[in-house]
Amino acid sequence: MKAQRVYALNRGASEFFDIREVELPEPAAGQARVRVEAAGVSYGDLLLQRGVIPGGPKPPFVPGFDLVGVVESVGPGVVGLAAGDRVAALVREGGYSTALNVPAERLVPVPDGVDPTQAAAVTLNYFIAHQMLHRVADVRGGHRILVHGASGGVGLAFLQLAGLIGDVTVWGTASAGNADLLRAAGASPIDYRGEDFVAVVKAAGANLRAVFDPMGGTHFWRSYSVLGRGGYLVGYGQSKALRDGRRDMRVGALGFLGGIIAPKLLPDGRQTVFYNAWALERSQPAAYREDLAQVLRLLAEGRIAPRAVTALPLAEAERVVRELAAPAGASGGKFVLTGRG
């Protein structure tokens, strides 16, 4: 059958996507063919296209870490899946497609009644926030945490999921214009332009269990300073690694070196961790399916709710990624690409 795919053609900041029609083979042993209903668009897609993420694919490649769709057929040896099943998956690449073959073990059932665009909106953002809260930092009631970029898609996922733990004190950095958004989600806002987050948190007694920092660079060291003994600084992105939409290798290098050097220089019980979903899955093979299923259950139960989900066709992929690259980005919202050209 034919499938349409959006290819990233180069590392540049203009004219970098192209839609192509390809012949999709029958699913091989252990695979299922999925008709994509919605694929998430993330800042990570932009970093991958710009060449910021180490070990990423070289152009041309098809971006898209997360997708929701319907199984159309299965290859030999696949059990537990049938045509018509709605599923979600995290993949290394390929989500920007109308259809693709996916290893069956990566497909997690979407509960009945859940809208596919809503499911796509939580498949990456809430999954990684859930893993960092529970698998990495082991945040529990009575703990205090700081979330940087708290008005973004992953940031708001942290706030909602921390609220479900109960009795977790949360600070979040964001622009002053998003202060009410953070308060509504249960966090104390810190204006990153007008306030020093280190001073604010230390004035409140600091002693944080965890700081979740997508910024990288020199920002990483300041985040480390507010941790309590035994606390975790969890880095999960390099949002400062782009300047004017282009790669800034100085920031990426500083963030990477910070994660390697800090634990050796300051052996005081505090830890730095660079979260990587694929690395965690290698060390805890069952975590992927368990955690994605849990996030989808929370969505079905109405206990989490992604904000401002905007669904657009594949043809809008480049425009959407450009919008993510803009200084304001898509604060708190989530773009998904529907499986149509």
Residue, then its C-alpha position, 0 to 999 in steps of 0.5 A: m500500500k501507499a503511505q505519505r511521510v514527511y521527511a526532514l531533508n537537512r539541518g537548516a532553518s528553512e525549507f527542511f521538510d518534504i512530503r513524499e509518497v512511499e510504498l509500505p511493505e507488508p508487516a514483517a514478523g513481529q510487526a503491525r501496520v498502523r494507520v496513523e490518526a494523530a502524531g505528536v509534534s514536540y520540541g524534540d523533533l526540532l532538536l533532532q532536525r537541527g542535529v542537537i540530539p546526539g546519535g540522531p538520524k541523518p537527513p533525510f529521515v521521518p520525524g515523530f516520536d509518538l503516535v496514535g492509530v488503528v491496527e490494519s494488519v499484523g505480521p507473523g507471530v503477533v498475538g494480542l493485536a488485531a485489525g481495528d485495535r486503537v493503539a499508542a506508541l513511542v518510536r525513535e522516528g517515523g511518526y509523521s506518516t499516514a501509516l507505518n509498520v511498528p514492532a508489536e511490543r511497542l503498541v499499547p492499547v488506548p482505552d475505549g472512548v479516548d479521542p485519538t488526538q487527546a491520546a497523542a497529546v499525552t503519549l510523549n509529554y505525560f509519559i516522560a513526566h511520569q517516568m521522571l517523577h516516579r522512576v527517576a526522582d521517586v517523588r512522594g508526598g511531603h517532597r518539594i520540587l521545582v519545574h522549569g518551563a512549567s507552562g510548556g507541554v511537559g511542564l504542565a504534565f509535571l504539575q498535573l501528575a505531581g498533583l495526583i501524588g498529593d502533598v507535593t509542594v511545587w514551584g514552577t518557572a514561567s513568564a509572568g503572563n502564565a502565572d495564573l495558569l501555574r497557580a491553577a495547576g497547583a504550583s507557586p509561579i516564579d517569573y523567570r524574567g523578573e525573579d531569581f528562582v534560586a533566591v525564591v526557593k532558598a528563601a522558602g527553605a530550599n531542600l528540594r527533592a527534585v528539579f526538572d530542568p529542560m534548559g541545559g547549559t549554565h542554567f543546569w548548575r544553578s538548578y543544582s544549587v537548590l537541591g536538598r541532600g539526596g535530591y535529584l537534578v533531572g535534565y531532559g532537554q536542551s531547549k537553550a541549545l538553539r539560538d534564533g532557531r539554529r544550533d548553539m553547540r556551546v550550550g549543548a556542550l555545557g549541559f552535557l559536561g555539567g551532567i558528567i562532572a557535577p556528581k564527581l565534584l560534589p559528592d554530597g548525596r545530590q545526584t544529576v541524571f540526564y533522563n533518556a526514555w530509551a536508556l531507562e527502557r533498557s534498564q527497566p524493560a517493563a517500564y515502557r508498557e506499564d507507564l504508557a498504559q498508566v498515562l492512558r488510563l489517567l486520561a481515560e479517567g479524566r485525571i489528566a487533561p492536555r491543554a490546547v490540543t491543536a490538530l493539523p494535517l501532515a502538510e502543516a508539519e513545517r509550519v508547526v515546527r517553525e512555530l515551536a522554534a519561535p521564542a514564544g513557542a506553543s506555551g502549554g499547548k500541543f500540536v498533533l498531526t493527523g494522518r492525512g496529507 
